[in-house]
Amino acid sequence: MELKWNYRTNVWPDWCPGCGNYGILTAVYKALEELQLDPSQTVIVSGIGCSSKIPHFVNVNGVHTLHGRAIPFATGIKIANPSLNVIVHGGDGDLLGIGAGHFVALGRRNLDIVVILHDNGVYGLTKGQASPTLPLGVRTKALPKPNVQQAVNPVLLALASGYTFVARSYAFDTPHLKNIIVQAIRHRGSALIDVLQPCVVFNDVFTAEYYRKVTYKLESDPSWDPYVRNPEEADEKRLKAMELALKLENKIPIGVFYANPYVPTFEDRLAESLKIYPQYNPANSPIERGKKPLMDKETLERVFSEFIVEVKE
C-alpha cells in the first residue's frame, strides 16, 4: 500500500533498550498508516513521563504539556475543533495519580478522544516509585519495602466512569495493539486502551517474560462479545466487562472489554443545547469582517465588562 503520509519524525527515541514504549510507538505508527489520518487533522497530547515523549516522535500535531493535565488540554482542543482526531498518551502515574480526576471526567462526558495509557506500575522517569497501578504488597527493585497502597484498576475505573470503548493490550504484541488502536480511533466517544508495558529498569516483577506467560486474548474466546448491538443490552455487557476486569490473577485478558456506540458524545450534547455550536465553534468562527478583527480592544472591554467584571482605565 502506498502511503500518503510519513508519520515518523527525525527525532531519535531515547527510551531505555527493551522499553515497552517502543512497541507502543510502533503500533501507533502502524495504526495511523492503516487509517491514513491527515496529520494536519490529528493531535497527540501528552503529560510528563517517559511515555509522554511520544508527540516528538510522531509526525502529527503534538502538545507535550503538564503532569496530569493531558486530558484537560485534549478536552479543550476537541471542543474548540470537534473535527480533529485527538489522542492522549500518558503513564499510569500521570493519568491515574495527579490526573485521576480528569480521567474520570472524560468518561462522564464521553468526549470523542482516545486515551492510550502506558501501564508499567512505576514512575520510571523519577527512579521507580510505586505508581497507582502497582498492586498492594508488591515490591519492585526501587522500593525499600512492599507497596502499602491498593492498586487502581484502569479498565474497571474507565467502565465505571462512562468510557464507551474500553480495551487492554500488551506493548510487545504490536499487531494486537495496532488493531485495538484502530478500533478506538474509529469509535465515536471516549476510548481507553490500558497497555501493559514492561519497565526494564525499575519493574523487575511485571516483566516481558511475566506478561508472555499470563496474558491471553479475548478474541480467542468465541463466547465473548463486548460490542453493544442495541442500547437495551448496554448495562448487561458493561457489568460483564466489569467482572472480567477484576480477573487479574494468574491469567490477564487482553482485548476489547466493552464498546457502546449508542451514547451521545459531549460534542452531540453541546450541539443540542447550543444550536450554533457545529457551525460556529471556536475553530470555524470568523475572526475578521471587512479586513477588520471582530474582537478589537474596545469590543473586548465591553464584552468583558458586561459578562465578567467592569474594565476600568
N, C-alpha and C positions, 0 to 999 in steps of 0.2 A: 504494500500500500504506500503510495506516495504521500508524504506528509507535507501539509501546507505550512505548518509552523514548527520551529525548533524550540522546545521548552527548556533546553539546557543552557545555563549561563556559563560564562568563563570563570566563575568563582569556584575555587577548589574546595570541596567539602573537607573540613578538617576534624571530623569526628575521630574518636579512637578506632584503631583497626579492630574489626569484628563487631562494631556497634550496630544495634538493630536499626538505627536511623537510616543506614544505607539501604536496607531492604524497603523501608517505608518510602524513602525518596524515589527509589526505582519504581515502586508500584504507582506512585503519584505521576511520574513521567509517562508510564505506560497507560494509565487511565486517561490522562489528558490527550495523549496521542490517539487513543481509541475514540474518544468523544470529539476530538478536534475542536476544542473550545478556543474561541478567539481570545488571544492574550489580552487584548485591549478591553475585553468584557469580563475578565476573570481577575479576582483579587484573592491573594493569600494573606491572612493576618495571623501574626504570632505574638506571643508574650515574651517571657525571658526563660532561658534554659537551653540545654543542648538542642532539643527538638526545635526550638524557636529560630534557629538559623535558617530554616528551610526557605523563607522568602528570598534569601540571597542566591539560592541555587536553582530557582525555577523562573523561567523567563515569562512571567505574567506580572501584573501589578502586584506590589507587595508592601505590607506595612509591618515593621518589626517594632512592636510597641511595648507597653509597660507590663511588669509582672502581674499576672492575674487579670489583665484588662483586655485581652484579645477579643473576648466575646462582646463586650460593650462597644469596642471600636468597630467590630464587624457588624453589629446591630445598626450603628449609625450609618455605615456605608450602605447597607442593604436598604434601609428606609429611605435614604437620600436618593438612591438609584436602584429601584427594585429589579431592573433588567440585568444586573450584574450577577455573575456566578461568584459566590463568596464562600471561601473555605478557611476554617480556623485550624491552626496546628498549635498544640501545646502539650506539655508534660502533665503527668498526674499531679505533681506538686503545684504546678501553675494553675491548672484548671479546676482542681478539686480541693486545693488549700485556700490560698487567698482569693481565687476566682470562683469558689463554690457557689456563692450567691448568684453570680452571673450565669453559671452553668444551669442552675435551676430555672432562672428567669427565662432563658432561651427556650427551654422545653415548654413552659407555661404559654409563651407567646406563639410557638410553632412558626417562627420566622424561617424562611427558606434558606437556611445556612447549614453547611456540613462541618461538623467538628471531628477532627482526627486526633484522638488522644493517645499520645505516646506513653504507654504504661509500663514503667520499669521498676516501680516500687521504691525508688530512691531519688533524692535530689542529686543527680550526677554532677551537675556543674559546680556544686558547692561541697563536694567531698563526701557524698554518700549518706547524708542523714536520712532517717526514715520518712517516707512520703505518705500521703493519705491512703495509698492502696497496699501498703505493706501490712500483712496480717499480724494480729496480736501474737506475741511470743516468738516471732521470727527474728533471728539475729544475723544480719549481714556483716561483712568484714569490717565496716567502718563503725559499727555500733559497739560500745563497751558492754552493753547488756541487751537482752532481748527486747524487742519493741513492746512498749507498755500501752499502746493505743489500739483500739479496734480499727479495722480497715473499712474504707468506703468501697462499696461495690459500684463501679461506674455504670454497668448495664442496668442494675436494679434502680439506681438513682435516676437514670435517664427515663426509664419506663414510668417511674412514679412521678416524674416532673412533667411528663406530657410529650416527650420526643415521639415523633410519629415514624421514625425509622431508627432502629437500634440494632447494632451488629457488633460482633467481636471478630478479630482476625489475628494473625501472627506475622510479625515483621519479616521473618525469613521464609515465609510462603508467599512470595510476591505475586504469583498468578492468582491465588485465592484473595489476597488483599486488594489487588487491582480490580478484580470483579466486584468486590464489596464497595470500593470507592466509586466505581462506575454506577452502581445501583444507587448509592447515596446521593450522588450529584443529580441523577435523573429524578430522584424522589422530590416531590414538591412539599417542603416542610422541614422542620428541624431534624437533623440526622446526626446520630453519634456513631462513630466507629471506635471501639476500645481496642487498641492494637497492643497485644502482648509483646514486650520488647526487652531482650536481654541487655543489661548494662555490664559489659565485660570487665569493667574496672571495680565497681563498688557493689554489685549484687552477685555474690557467689552462691546464692541459693536457687534463684529462678533463672537458670542458665539456658542456653540453647539446647543443651542435652536434656534438661528437665522438660522443657516445652515439647521437644521432639517425642518424648515418651508419653506425655499426659494429654496432649490436645487431640481432639477428633472433630471431624467435620459434620455439621448438622445436615449438610447436603447428602450425606451417605445414609441418612435415616429416612426412608420413604414415607414414614408416618408423620414427619414433622412438616407442618405447613404454616409459616409465620405470616403469610400475606392475607390481610383483611380484604375479603372479596365483596362484602356488603357491610354497611355500618352496624347492622344488628350483631355481628359476631366480633366486634372490636373488643369489648370488655373481656369476653371469654379468652380470646387469643392473647390479650395483654396479661391476663392472670397466668396463663400457661407459660408465657415468656418470663414472668417474674419467678415462677417456680424453677424454671430451667436456670435462670441467672444465679440462683442460690447454690447450684450444684458445682462446687469448685474443688472438692476433694478427690484426689486420685485421677479423675478424668475432667478435663476442661473443654466444654464445647466451643467451637468457633463457627461463625456463620451468621446468618440473619436471624435475629430473635423475634422481631416484630416490624411490620411495615403496614401502615394505615394511610391510604391516600385520601380519605374522606373528611379529614379535619381541616377546616378553613385555616389558611395561613394568616399571620399577622398582617401581611400586606392586603389580603382579602378583607380583613376586619377594618383596616384603616379606610379602604376604598368604600366600604359600606357606610361608615359613619362620616366620612369626609369625601363627598362625591367627586370633587375636583382632583383628588389625590393622584389617580392614574395619569391624568393629563398634565397636572401642574405640581408634580413632586419637585424637590429641590434640583434634581438633575436636568429636568426638561423645562423648567420655568424660564421665561425670558429675563435677561438681566439688563437689557437696554431697549429703548424705543426712540427712533429718530436719532440714533447715534448718541443718545444721552442715557446715562445709567438710571435705571428705575429707582435705585436707592441712593440718593445723594445725601450729603451731610444733613441738610435741613429736614428731609423726609425721615431719615433715621432718628433724628432727635424728636420729631413729632410723634412717630410711632412708639418710640421708647417711653416718651412722657405719657402717652395715652394708656399704654398697657403694662408698664413696669414701674417706673419712678420718674418724677419730673426732672428734666435735664436743665440745670442752671448754668449760666455762663460764668 
